[in-house]
Amino acid sequence: MPYKYVAQDADGNTVKGTLDVANSSQAEESLANAGYTIVSISKVRPMPKLEEVFPSLYGVKSEDVTNFSRQLATLLEAGLTLPQALQLLEVQAERASFRKVIAGLRTELEGGGSFSDALSKYPNAFSEIYVHMATAGEHSGDLALALRQAVDYIERGQVAVKKVKRALTYPMIILIVAFLVILILVTYVLPK
């Protein structure tokens, strides 16, 4: 963990910098061993990543998961092993956030874990139903078929969400216009 410090050397000159140590006592000890008199030490808080601040904009999208599933199923049907297929898809991933997810999946598999267990460690990317479908595919021995069925399920969900958004567009416009009319009436018409 990085710590920012302000210290003085033996000549009284002010020295500023950062140390990467486990805790503040190690930072103090390191500075004391270097011959500095400590003025202040504070923990450096890392800037939050865009994926953390705006997960809906920079996070994993359902389109990423559908493309990944479709391509993974095709690679598995072509005879590649699961780690090989994941390595290829990791290189091809467009979004950095999804690339990290694929890298994590590959690392879990290379560590001896199952594919469904690896998927369950990324609940923001893969839904519980997707994980269960992958588990069923692993147990049946036909993971590619299970992935294709998961793609169909995800796409049906996307179509339903689009229909709901389209159905709610007109009422939202009416509500906004009504709010604006009431606002104009209350602020300009009624006071006169």
Backbone bond lengths (Angstrom), bond angles and torsions (degrees), N, CA, C in turn:
res aa  C-N    CA-C-N  psi(-1)  N-CA   C-N-CA  omega(-1)  CA-C   N-CA-C  phi
1 M - - - 1.441 - - 1.529 108.06 -
2 P 1.315 118.98 129.28 1.470 120.14 -178.73 1.538 112.53 -76.79
3 Y 1.323 114.63 140.81 1.464 122.47 176.40 1.518 108.23 -125.98
4 K 1.333 114.75 132.79 1.463 120.90 177.97 1.528 107.10 -93.89
5 Y 1.326 116.04 136.79 1.464 118.48 -178.36 1.520 111.05 -133.71
6 V 1.327 113.83 155.39 1.467 123.04 169.67 1.519 104.56 -127.46
7 A 1.315 115.88 126.51 1.467 120.56 -177.12 1.520 109.38 -143.06
8 Q 1.322 114.90 171.45 1.464 120.98 176.33 1.518 108.00 -122.60
9 D 1.339 114.74 139.08 1.457 118.07 177.40 1.531 109.79 -85.61
10 A 1.325 117.44 -173.21 1.473 122.25 -175.88 1.522 112.06 -64.55
11 D 1.328 117.77 -26.79 1.471 121.82 -179.68 1.523 112.33 -87.07
12 G 1.328 118.10 -4.50 1.461 121.66 179.05 1.519 113.45 91.93
13 N 1.326 117.61 6.42 1.468 121.13 178.30 1.531 109.53 -78.62
14 T 1.321 115.10 141.47 1.460 120.53 179.48 1.525 109.78 -80.66
15 V 1.318 115.03 131.93 1.458 122.03 -179.63 1.525 107.44 -122.82
16 K 1.346 116.11 131.18 1.460 121.47 178.12 1.519 108.55 -122.16
17 G 1.311 115.50 149.23 1.457 119.16 177.94 1.511 111.31 178.03
18 T 1.336 114.77 -170.30 1.458 120.96 177.36 1.520 109.43 -130.81
19 L 1.313 115.05 149.37 1.463 122.58 175.92 1.511 108.12 -124.88
20 D 1.313 116.65 142.61 1.457 120.63 176.99 1.522 108.11 -106.93
21 V 1.328 116.06 92.73 1.464 122.91 -178.32 1.532 108.90 -131.78
22 A 1.327 115.56 171.51 1.462 120.44 -174.99 1.525 113.39 -73.60
23 N 1.374 116.82 -37.41 1.466 118.91 -178.73 1.525 109.84 -151.09
24 S 1.333 115.81 174.86 1.468 120.27 -174.55 1.529 112.25 -68.47
25 S 1.328 118.22 -31.00 1.468 119.52 179.34 1.528 110.79 -66.62
26 Q 1.320 117.48 -35.34 1.465 119.94 175.55 1.520 110.64 -68.22
27 A 1.318 117.21 -35.40 1.464 120.53 176.92 1.521 110.40 -64.91
28 E 1.344 116.44 -44.28 1.464 120.30 178.40 1.525 110.82 -61.76
29 E 1.330 116.12 -43.11 1.465 120.39 -179.67 1.524 111.16 -64.22
30 S 1.323 116.35 -41.75 1.462 120.77 179.91 1.525 111.24 -63.61
31 L 1.339 116.39 -42.68 1.467 119.86 179.22 1.529 111.12 -68.47
32 A 1.324 117.77 -38.37 1.462 121.21 178.61 1.528 110.47 -65.03
33 N 1.322 117.01 -39.63 1.467 120.78 178.15 1.522 111.75 -66.17
34 A 1.328 116.53 -28.83 1.463 120.61 178.44 1.525 111.59 -81.36
35 G 1.328 118.13 -5.70 1.457 121.93 177.23 1.516 114.38 89.38
36 Y 1.305 117.56 21.62 1.459 121.24 -179.68 1.523 110.69 -99.23
37 T 1.328 115.38 149.08 1.461 121.98 171.10 1.529 106.35 -97.76
38 I 1.311 116.70 123.84 1.467 121.41 -172.42 1.526 109.82 -80.96
39 V 1.324 114.94 129.29 1.460 121.44 173.98 1.527 108.91 -96.07
40 S 1.340 116.76 -49.81 1.466 120.40 177.95 1.522 110.41 -155.95
41 I 1.322 114.82 150.11 1.467 122.41 175.02 1.518 106.99 -136.16
42 S 1.328 115.51 132.37 1.468 119.43 177.18 1.520 109.87 -141.88
43 K 1.323 114.28 147.83 1.459 120.32 179.22 1.524 109.47 -73.21
44 V 1.322 116.99 135.69 1.459 122.09 177.74 1.521 107.28 -87.13
45 R 1.310 115.95 120.89 1.465 120.37 177.87 1.516 108.88 -89.07
46 P 1.322 116.73 123.20 1.461 118.52 -179.09 1.531 110.88 -68.86
47 M 1.306 115.03 147.89 1.459 120.10 176.67 1.527 108.78 -67.70
48 P 1.318 117.25 136.01 1.468 118.04 178.16 1.525 110.14 -66.63
49 K 1.323 114.64 145.11 1.462 120.08 179.92 1.524 109.55 -77.75
50 L 1.320 115.79 155.76 1.464 120.37 -179.16 1.525 111.28 -60.75
51 E 1.358 117.21 -33.74 1.462 119.49 178.78 1.521 111.02 -63.48
52 E 1.342 116.92 -32.50 1.458 120.29 -179.60 1.523 111.75 -77.85
53 V 1.334 116.71 -36.87 1.460 120.70 -177.83 1.524 111.12 -76.24
54 F 1.322 116.88 -44.88 1.461 122.27 -178.16 1.528 110.15 -123.25
55 P 1.339 117.71 72.83 1.467 118.53 -176.71 1.521 113.24 -63.43
56 S 1.331 117.80 -28.44 1.463 118.87 -178.99 1.530 111.58 -73.60
57 L 1.333 117.53 -25.74 1.462 119.96 178.86 1.524 112.80 -90.57
58 Y 1.324 116.73 -42.25 1.453 120.47 -172.48 1.521 113.40 -110.12
59 G 1.311 117.96 -1.06 1.453 120.91 -179.13 1.519 111.34 -81.26
60 V 1.305 115.10 -165.89 1.457 122.06 -179.80 1.526 108.83 -80.84
61 K 1.305 116.72 128.69 1.462 122.71 179.71 1.532 109.49 -96.26
62 S 1.320 115.78 156.59 1.465 119.31 178.68 1.530 110.97 -66.48
63 E 1.338 117.26 -27.43 1.472 119.95 176.36 1.527 110.38 -65.48
64 D 1.349 116.41 -35.54 1.461 120.05 176.84 1.528 110.28 -62.31
65 V 1.323 115.67 -42.85 1.464 120.30 -177.73 1.524 110.26 -67.58
66 T 1.330 117.76 -40.95 1.472 119.50 179.78 1.522 110.92 -65.84
67 N 1.335 116.77 -44.75 1.469 119.19 178.12 1.525 111.11 -62.14
68 F 1.324 115.92 -43.83 1.461 121.21 178.81 1.526 110.58 -59.54
69 S 1.318 117.21 -46.59 1.465 121.42 -177.27 1.523 110.90 -64.83
70 R 1.315 116.03 -43.91 1.466 120.15 -179.57 1.531 110.47 -63.22
71 Q 1.335 116.43 -45.35 1.468 120.03 -179.27 1.527 111.32 -68.30
72 L 1.335 116.93 -38.69 1.457 119.91 178.94 1.524 110.59 -64.49
73 A 1.324 117.05 -41.72 1.461 120.40 177.86 1.527 110.81 -61.15
74 T 1.320 117.00 -42.54 1.468 120.98 179.28 1.527 111.08 -63.56
75 L 1.338 117.14 -43.27 1.461 120.68 179.99 1.532 111.42 -66.08
76 L 1.332 116.83 -38.36 1.464 119.75 178.17 1.525 111.14 -67.39
77 E 1.335 117.09 -38.65 1.469 120.55 177.37 1.519 111.25 -67.12
78 A 1.350 116.63 -26.87 1.465 120.68 178.66 1.523 111.93 -77.83
79 G 1.333 118.14 -8.09 1.448 120.50 174.99 1.514 115.65 106.03
80 L 1.332 118.40 2.72 1.460 120.04 177.69 1.522 110.19 -75.71
81 T 1.325 115.66 152.50 1.457 119.25 174.28 1.519 108.25 -76.98
82 L 1.314 115.95 163.28 1.464 120.66 -177.94 1.532 112.49 -61.61
83 P 1.346 119.81 -46.49 1.475 118.70 177.52 1.526 113.67 -62.34
84 Q 1.327 117.20 -37.20 1.469 120.04 177.87 1.530 110.49 -64.73
85 A 1.314 116.26 -43.74 1.463 120.66 -180.00 1.524 110.68 -63.47
86 L 1.331 116.72 -42.23 1.464 119.84 178.99 1.524 111.41 -65.13
87 Q 1.323 116.39 -36.63 1.466 119.36 178.46 1.527 110.59 -64.16
88 L 1.321 117.46 -41.74 1.471 120.57 177.23 1.525 111.33 -64.53
89 L 1.323 116.58 -43.68 1.459 119.97 -178.41 1.523 112.19 -69.60
90 E 1.323 116.93 -29.64 1.467 120.11 177.54 1.525 110.49 -63.76
91 V 1.322 116.41 -40.23 1.463 120.51 179.47 1.525 110.96 -67.76
92 Q 1.335 116.29 -34.44 1.467 120.75 -175.55 1.525 113.97 -85.79
93 A 1.311 118.54 -11.65 1.464 121.03 -176.03 1.528 110.43 -62.13
94 E 1.328 115.79 133.50 1.458 121.36 -177.64 1.525 112.08 -79.54
95 R 1.312 117.59 -44.18 1.468 121.96 -177.57 1.522 110.39 -88.08
96 A 1.324 114.85 136.06 1.462 119.85 179.47 1.524 111.04 -64.48
97 S 1.340 116.87 -35.48 1.464 119.57 -179.07 1.530 110.73 -64.46
98 F 1.317 117.50 -39.20 1.460 119.60 179.89 1.526 111.08 -76.58
99 R 1.324 116.65 -30.22 1.465 120.93 175.84 1.533 109.90 -60.45
100 K 1.343 116.05 -39.79 1.475 120.12 177.95 1.525 110.82 -65.56
101 V 1.320 116.81 -37.58 1.460 120.30 178.79 1.523 110.18 -64.13
102 I 1.327 116.89 -45.36 1.467 120.44 -179.81 1.530 110.30 -64.48
103 A 1.334 116.37 -39.71 1.469 119.57 177.47 1.524 110.52 -62.18
104 G 1.326 116.73 -39.76 1.460 120.52 177.56 1.524 111.89 -65.06
105 L 1.324 116.93 -39.93 1.465 120.68 177.27 1.521 110.54 -61.43
106 R 1.323 115.44 -45.52 1.473 120.13 -179.10 1.519 111.07 -63.89
107 T 1.333 116.76 -40.49 1.462 120.91 178.88 1.529 110.78 -63.32
108 E 1.332 116.47 -41.61 1.464 120.48 178.48 1.530 110.83 -62.58
109 L 1.331 116.67 -42.69 1.461 119.72 179.93 1.525 111.26 -65.47
110 E 1.327 116.33 -42.82 1.460 119.89 -179.96 1.525 111.09 -67.33
111 G 1.333 116.88 -23.21 1.457 121.61 176.78 1.518 113.17 -81.76
112 G 1.326 117.79 -3.06 1.454 121.10 176.69 1.511 114.55 103.83
113 G 1.334 118.54 1.38 1.454 121.09 179.68 1.514 111.73 -80.84
114 S 1.319 115.86 165.73 1.464 119.87 177.31 1.533 109.06 -86.55
115 F 1.321 115.57 161.82 1.463 121.51 -178.44 1.523 110.65 -63.98
116 S 1.323 117.13 -42.72 1.465 119.74 -178.58 1.527 111.63 -67.08
117 D 1.335 117.13 -36.24 1.469 119.84 175.65 1.526 110.73 -64.75
118 A 1.326 115.99 -39.38 1.463 119.94 178.10 1.522 110.55 -64.90
119 L 1.333 117.30 -40.47 1.467 121.03 178.39 1.518 111.38 -63.18
120 S 1.332 116.49 -38.48 1.464 120.08 -176.79 1.527 112.26 -67.23
121 K 1.308 118.22 -15.87 1.470 121.03 178.45 1.521 112.10 -80.98
122 Y 1.330 117.51 -3.86 1.468 122.18 179.02 1.526 109.50 -126.04
123 P 1.339 117.59 69.83 1.468 119.73 -176.86 1.527 113.72 -67.94
124 N 1.337 118.08 -20.16 1.465 119.61 177.41 1.519 111.49 -73.41
125 A 1.324 117.17 -22.82 1.459 120.89 -178.71 1.525 111.97 -99.62
126 F 1.330 116.42 -42.77 1.460 120.75 -173.61 1.525 109.85 -118.05
127 S 1.320 115.21 123.17 1.466 119.91 -178.50 1.521 110.13 -71.02
128 E 1.313 114.71 166.93 1.467 120.30 -179.36 1.528 110.91 -63.74
129 I 1.323 116.21 -37.07 1.470 120.05 179.36 1.523 110.02 -66.09
130 Y 1.335 116.28 -39.45 1.470 120.52 177.98 1.527 109.70 -60.54
131 V 1.325 116.43 -44.37 1.467 121.07 -179.67 1.521 110.16 -62.92
132 H 1.338 117.29 -42.31 1.465 120.41 179.41 1.532 111.39 -65.52
133 M 1.325 116.83 -36.93 1.465 119.88 177.68 1.527 110.25 -66.51
134 A 1.329 116.71 -39.27 1.468 119.94 177.23 1.524 110.78 -65.99
135 T 1.330 116.61 -37.52 1.469 120.44 177.20 1.525 110.28 -62.36
136 A 1.335 116.13 -44.53 1.463 120.65 178.54 1.525 110.51 -62.89
137 G 1.332 116.51 -38.82 1.460 120.01 178.18 1.518 112.67 -66.11
138 E 1.329 116.32 -37.46 1.469 119.34 177.05 1.524 111.33 -66.08
139 H 1.341 116.41 -42.73 1.464 119.86 -178.10 1.528 111.73 -69.68
140 S 1.327 116.59 -33.90 1.459 119.37 -179.64 1.521 112.22 -81.67
141 G 1.316 117.51 -17.31 1.459 120.90 -179.91 1.516 113.44 88.97
142 D 1.334 117.95 5.64 1.463 120.95 179.62 1.529 109.09 -127.33
143 L 1.312 116.05 74.05 1.460 121.85 -178.40 1.525 111.48 -65.74
144 A 1.332 116.39 -35.22 1.468 119.82 -179.21 1.527 111.03 -60.90
145 L 1.319 116.97 -43.51 1.469 120.69 178.79 1.523 110.58 -63.66
146 A 1.322 116.68 -42.16 1.467 120.35 179.28 1.524 110.71 -63.54
147 L 1.332 117.39 -38.74 1.467 120.41 178.29 1.525 111.27 -65.73
148 R 1.324 116.58 -39.79 1.471 119.28 177.93 1.530 110.61 -64.89
149 Q 1.318 117.63 -38.55 1.460 120.71 177.41 1.527 110.66 -67.49
150 A 1.325 116.80 -35.26 1.470 120.46 176.67 1.525 110.38 -65.30
151 V 1.336 116.77 -38.28 1.468 120.67 177.20 1.523 109.98 -62.06
152 D 1.339 116.67 -44.23 1.472 119.90 178.25 1.523 110.93 -59.83
153 Y 1.324 116.74 -42.44 1.459 121.47 179.44 1.530 110.87 -62.91
154 I 1.322 117.12 -45.89 1.474 121.38 -179.16 1.520 110.25 -63.91
155 E 1.326 116.74 -43.09 1.464 119.72 -179.21 1.522 111.79 -65.42
156 R 1.334 117.54 -37.60 1.464 119.58 175.64 1.528 110.75 -63.05
157 G 1.309 116.55 -38.32 1.464 120.45 176.88 1.514 111.74 -64.94
158 Q 1.341 116.42 -40.02 1.467 120.32 178.90 1.527 110.87 -64.50
159 V 1.318 117.12 -40.19 1.470 121.06 178.32 1.518 110.06 -63.41
160 A 1.320 117.28 -42.21 1.474 120.87 179.96 1.524 110.75 -64.16
161 V 1.338 117.11 -41.14 1.471 120.44 179.06 1.524 110.28 -64.24
162 K 1.330 117.36 -41.03 1.465 120.35 178.82 1.528 111.36 -63.74
163 K 1.336 116.85 -38.99 1.460 120.00 178.71 1.527 110.96 -65.07
164 V 1.319 116.38 -41.83 1.470 119.69 178.89 1.522 110.62 -64.63
165 K 1.322 117.18 -42.15 1.472 119.79 178.54 1.522 110.94 -62.06
166 R 1.337 115.89 -42.70 1.465 118.86 178.34 1.524 111.17 -64.02
167 A 1.318 116.65 -39.29 1.463 120.39 -179.32 1.528 111.66 -68.18
168 L 1.328 117.79 -29.66 1.461 120.93 -178.67 1.529 113.93 -89.87
169 T 1.301 117.76 -7.75 1.464 120.41 -177.91 1.525 111.56 -62.84
170 Y 1.322 118.30 -50.65 1.458 121.45 -177.66 1.530 112.14 -62.43
171 P 1.339 120.16 -48.21 1.469 118.89 177.48 1.532 112.93 -60.43
172 M 1.326 118.13 -35.23 1.463 120.15 178.21 1.531 110.79 -65.91
173 I 1.315 116.97 -40.42 1.474 120.44 177.58 1.526 109.67 -62.75
174 I 1.327 117.87 -43.72 1.461 121.98 178.97 1.529 110.50 -61.56
175 L 1.338 117.51 -43.32 1.463 120.69 178.55 1.526 112.37 -63.10
176 I 1.305 117.00 -41.17 1.478 120.56 179.33 1.520 110.41 -65.06
177 V 1.340 116.67 -45.27 1.472 120.21 179.05 1.532 110.14 -63.20
178 A 1.320 117.47 -42.39 1.470 120.47 178.87 1.527 110.59 -62.27
179 F 1.311 117.47 -42.19 1.463 121.36 178.43 1.527 110.77 -62.34
180 L 1.326 116.77 -43.20 1.465 120.01 178.41 1.528 111.73 -64.12
181 V 1.330 117.56 -40.72 1.470 121.01 178.71 1.528 110.03 -63.32
182 I 1.322 116.89 -44.80 1.473 120.33 178.36 1.519 110.58 -62.97
183 L 1.304 117.33 -40.64 1.465 121.88 179.12 1.529 110.85 -62.56
184 I 1.316 116.50 -43.27 1.481 120.49 178.31 1.530 110.37 -66.06
185 L 1.326 116.65 -42.19 1.466 119.72 178.89 1.529 111.57 -61.55
186 V 1.328 116.15 -44.30 1.481 120.49 -176.64 1.532 111.33 -71.05
187 T 1.314 118.47 -36.43 1.458 119.91 -174.46 1.523 114.15 -90.06
188 Y 1.340 118.75 -30.72 1.473 119.56 -175.50 1.524 113.79 -114.78
189 V 1.308 118.25 -46.33 1.469 120.88 -171.93 1.534 111.60 -76.97
190 L 1.318 118.59 -51.80 1.467 121.99 -176.68 1.529 113.54 -65.06
191 P 1.321 122.01 -40.11 1.458 119.65 179.66 1.543 112.71 -61.04
192 K 1.308 118.83 -30.11 1.471 121.20 -179.34 1.510 109.57 -76.38
